[in-house]
């Protein structure tokens, strides 16, 4: 199930403090305020933007123009405007270019427990970095069961029932030069309409659990190049135990067991590989990945063979 993503003002401040070099001016007690993913869907306000008192942003940015506009208002309109800004309860207000904070703005922030920060960055830099950071943190996210690998430069999720050999396959793939992203519970975030970014939970970083061996630290055993921090999900390789069902014949055998798996809002191609004694799963997983790469380029060997066979039969007809 997708996670209900949220981020507090305190988290936002800490996560971007090094990049934006902002400092607290007022309202620190209000940094428990948070924005949730549903806020970006159910309401019109955006995550971050310049001062807007009609469609207020979650993070209001005050640049030179906004502060100059406030200065042009008479005292009554100025106070009414400031009061309206804080009534929308933004998670934070940020002043750009290290500009001095107006005293009435600071007092209002303290009285309403609204975080008020000042950054040396220009307004457009604040807007781009904060909006991008919030969008990633609040993007739809889901945890799937399996081992996430980088095979031939693309992200491949290996799934299957417990005991089907996922971890053993991952270990053999690592020894063949491929890289581990996450074992057991990779997290996938939809960072764009057609992109799923897979990462590893901090608790499981660099670790792979193999039955009989226990927990292995892949980075320590195989080096830094054996692990990867994140990767886009492009393919699912599902390990299936043999059943008593009839074996596929004809066209089904030529085309293989290809389908798709729905993850968040995307359909990810899935290739099912039967697990049977004597089969080299590492070679099959590599072949499945290479086959997917060919299909991405518009080349399908099975379809080409069927077309070749049809042409051969047509030529033999009298």
C-alpha positions, 0 to 999 in steps of 0.5 A: 500500500502507498505511504501517506507522505508528510514533512514538517517544517523542522524536517524541511529546515534541517534537510536543506540547511546546508544548501540554503544556509537559512537561519531561524528568525522567529516562530521556532515553536511552530516547526511541528507544522507539516504538509502532507501529500494530500494537500497537493491533490485536494487543495489549490495552493502550491507547495512553494512560491512567492507571496500569494494571498489569494492562492497561498503557498505552503512555503511563502517566499518573500523577495525584494519585490514582495517586501517593497510591495508591503512597504507601499501599503498604509499601516492599516492595509499592511497589518491586514495583509500580514494578518491574512498571510499568517491566517493561512498557516503556511508551514514556513515563510522565507525571506531571500537575499539576507534582507532584514526582517520587518519587525511587524512580520517578526512579531506576527510570526512569534504570535502565530507560531509561524516559522520565519527564516532568512536565507542568503539565496535569491528568490528563484533559487529558494523556489526551485530547491524548496519546490523540488525537495517537497515534491520528491518528499511528498511523491506517492511511495510504496514498499514492495517485497523483493530484491532491487538490483541494477543489471546492465544499467537498468533497475530490476526488481526480483520478486517471488515467493519466500524460499524461491531463491531471490537473495541467492540470485542477487548474491550471484548477480553481485559476483557477476558485476551487477549492483545491489540497491535494496534487499527485502523491502525496497521503497519506490517513489513516483517522482515523475508521471513515468518514473519510479525511483527505487531506494533502500530503507536506511536500516537495510542499507548495503545488507543482503540476507541469504538463507544459511549465511545470515545477513551479509554486508555487500559493500564490505564484502565486494566494495563500494561499486557493488552497491547503488544508492537508487535506481529507476525501476524498469523491469520486474523479474518474477521467480515462479516455482513449477506447478502441475499446470500443462506446459506452454505450447506453440505461440505461448512458448515462443513469446515467453511469460511476459506481462506487467505489474501495476506499481502506483500509477505505472505498469512495469514490464514483468518477465516470469522465470520458472525456478527448476533444478539445474537452471542457472537463474543468474544467466536467465535474469541477465538474458531477461534484462537484455531481452527487455533492453531489445524490446525498449529499442523496438526489437522483439526476437519472438515477433520477428521469428513469427513473422519470418516463419509466416513469410517462409510458409507463404513462399512455400505455398504453390 
